[in-house]
Amino acid sequence: MGHDLDFTTNARPDDITKLITGWADAIWDVGREFGTIAARHGDFDIEITTYRSEEYDPDSRKPAVEYGDTLVGDLGRRDFTVNSMAFTLGVNELIDPFNGTSDLQARRLMTPAAPEQSFSDDPLRMMRAARFAAQLGFDVAEDVVTAMTAMNERISIISAERVRDEIIKLVMADFPRKGLELLGSTGLAEHVLPEIVGMKTTVDEHNRHKDVYEHTLMVVEQAIDLEKSHEPTSGPDFILRFAALMHDIGKPKTRRFEGTNRVTFHHHEVVGAKMTRKRMKALRFSNDEIDQVSTLVELHLRFHGYGSGEWTDSAVRRYVRDAGDQLVRLHKLTRADCTTRNARKAAALARTYDSLEARIADLAAHEELASIRPDLDGEQIMEILGIGPGREVGQAYRFLLDLRLDRGPLDADVAKEALLAWWAARP
């Protein structure tokens, strides 16, 4: 038995609170309006919910909750049959009126009621179907998929925050491809992540993938592998995975045909970063999350200018500076973006990126590469130039920062001499 327990009862929230007061170590009633009282007892986190039924008004984002009178009625309003089972305490009896055990054994998602009724009652259940498919690897019953396809527009009444939370859980799952493909095939993606839909009909510049969408799913899977295999390793990383999902969404908007059978996507990384920022803002992600993912999308192609190692140390420093605290993720995203079936080409790209990482490590061993700053600060700039705070200090600071990136760390006297020369040469 786990330490998170869910109970359901015909007792009302006030009665539940009275019964557990003195027994529970702590009680929370933030879910009271939905019939739920939460508590902690020892090592156990507990939720006790009154039998209920709930449904969404066609034009409302909030469910209307009504209390029910029977356990079977309560189980019948659950999302899927595998979640529509209960265990009666005291008599040790499994209550399974909708054959949830059979569906669990078959690794199948079905609804206890008609799927059309279930999704009408709570449209978010369509997103949950995709999420559970991604988390558990279960197949979704054909009639459930049919209902999801027919009713996908109903997801628009659900708040952006609730949709966002389901997307996060799906992307963080063990089998995100399975959930993402279900979002695409049912049309739900057109309402929650429309940017990825356009990739399904956009062939990549090499004409070697069915479409950019298929390439993207491969990148997501390879990014997941790199979480565990490329140092420093990590657990499931939403920022990395979502950046992998969004990294090429700018391609449909930037596609151009040049000559015979030649397709280009110039600046798709810049366009994609802007699109990513807009979509994540609509889904109510935090500013930090938006900045992190959009930075990775914008920089995911930068490495391809490295060639076979032609970058100067200055270019390497700028790469590190622009990536900032996303450098480790950028390493993994860039490596994941190589989906060529040509083993020789893939090995060559991996060796080249190994070279770049080695150069970054070498520079970092000799200078503070992670926090590059000018060799003179603002106070020193004002003292040397004999000026007060203002725009000119910022200009001088940026000059010194560029100098630092180009030449590496400088002695204060050398930096001062360069600053004075720059100041004297100003028009």
HELIX and SHEET records of a PDB file:
HELIX    1   1 PRO A   13  ILE A   20  1                                   8    
HELIX    2   2 ARG A   32  PHE A   34  5                                   3    
HELIX    3   3 LEU A   71  GLY A   76  1                                   6    
HELIX    4   4 THR A   81  ASN A   83  5                                   3    
HELIX    5   5 GLY A  100  ALA A  106  1                                   7    
HELIX    6   6 PRO A  115  ASP A  121  1                                   7    
HELIX    7   7 LEU A  124  LEU A  136  1                                  13    
HELIX    8   8 GLU A  142  ALA A  150  1                                   9    
HELIX    9   9 ASN A  152  ILE A  157  5                                   6    
HELIX   10  10 ALA A  160  VAL A  171  1                                  12    
HELIX   11  11 PRO A  176  THR A  186  1                                  11    
HELIX   12  12 ALA A  189  VAL A  192  1                                   4    
HELIX   13  13 PRO A  194  VAL A  197  1                                   4    
HELIX   14  14 GLY A  198  THR A  201  5                                   4    
HELIX   15  15 VAL A  212  SER A  229  1                                  18    
HELIX   16  16 PHE A  238  MET A  246  1                                   9    
HELIX   17  17 LYS A  251  THR A  254  1                                   4    
HELIX   18  18 HIS A  268  ALA A  282  1                                  15    
HELIX   19  19 ASN A  287  LEU A  299  1                                  13    
HELIX   20  20 ARG A  302  GLY A  305  5                                   4    
HELIX   21  21 ASP A  313  ALA A  323  1                                  11    
HELIX   22  22 GLY A  324  GLN A  326  5                                   3    
HELIX   23  23 LEU A  327  ALA A  336  1                                  10    
HELIX   24  24 ALA A  343  HIS A  366  1                                  24    
HELIX   25  25 LEU A  369  SER A  371  5                                   3    
HELIX   26  26 GLY A  378  LEU A  385  1                                   8    
HELIX   27  27 ARG A  391  ARG A  407  1                                  17    
HELIX   28  28 ALA A  412  ALA A  425  1                                  14    
SHEET    1   A 4 ASP A   4  THR A   9  0                                        
SHEET    2   A 4 PHE A  44  THR A  50  1                                        
SHEET    3   A 4 THR A  36  HIS A  41 -1                                        
SHEET    4   A 4 ALA A  26  TRP A  28 -1                                        
SHEET    1   B 2 ARG A  52  TYR A  56  0                                        
SHEET    2   B 2 PRO A  63  TYR A  67 -1                                        
SHEET    1   C 2 ALA A  86  THR A  88  0                                        
SHEET    2   C 2 GLU A  93  ILE A  95 -1                                        
SHEET    1   D 2 ARG A 108  LEU A 109  0                                        
SHEET    2   D 2 ASP A 139  VAL A 140  1                                        
SHEET    1   E 2 ARG A 256  PHE A 257  0                                        
SHEET    2   E 2 VAL A 263  THR A 264 -1                                        
END                                                                             
